Amino acid sequence: MKNRPRRIVVIGSSCAGKTTFSQALSKTLGLKHIELDAFFWEPNWKEADPETFRNRVRAALASEESWVVDGNYTNKIKDLVWPQADTLIWLDPPLPVILKRLFSRSLKRVFTKEVLWSGCTETLTGAFFSRNSLFIWILKTRSHQRTSYSQFISNCPYPSLTTYHLRSSTEIRNFLAGLVYKQT
């Protein structure tokens, strides 16, 4: 790692571990953690109006000198966030790992009635049994996301953006351990 990252974007499939990784990263580096889902979801799983979402993201970025932003929403806010970043980290675990996380995380959230963004809670139907379920979403979007992110990293339009493609829990642990080592 060249320099200590100050403005980091973490991307990856749903259930790739973006939020967990971003929380650890922000704690390790002492940076503000900005979770895009918190700005996107309105009560009852309604999507925020696009301009409202963009304004929320703009305000969050402007309020901090350094940050870790986690979430995709590339078609909605990539132009706001990515040009300001110095580091982009793509979490890309294998599909079986993602699906295992989906099942364990969603079942835990359903049965504990964990409150997420804007008072939303997961349901079994929303996670697994509807046409718009998170399970179907992952299966439908993963291949396209991987192609898109791979192309972006190969042809990155931002010369000052350092990119990482982490594919396993071991790579993620080693990345975080390297940051801890560099901080001391």
Secondary structure, DSSP 8 states (H G I E B T S, - for coil): --S--SEEEEEESTTSSHHHHHHHHHHHHT-EEEEHHHHHEEGGGEE--HHHHHHHHHHHHHT-SSEEEE---HHHHHHHHGGG-SEEEEE---HHHHHHHHHHHHHHHHHHT---GGG----HIIIIISTT-HHHHHHHHHHHHHHHHHHHHHT-S-TT-EEEEE-SHHHHHHHHHHHHHHH-
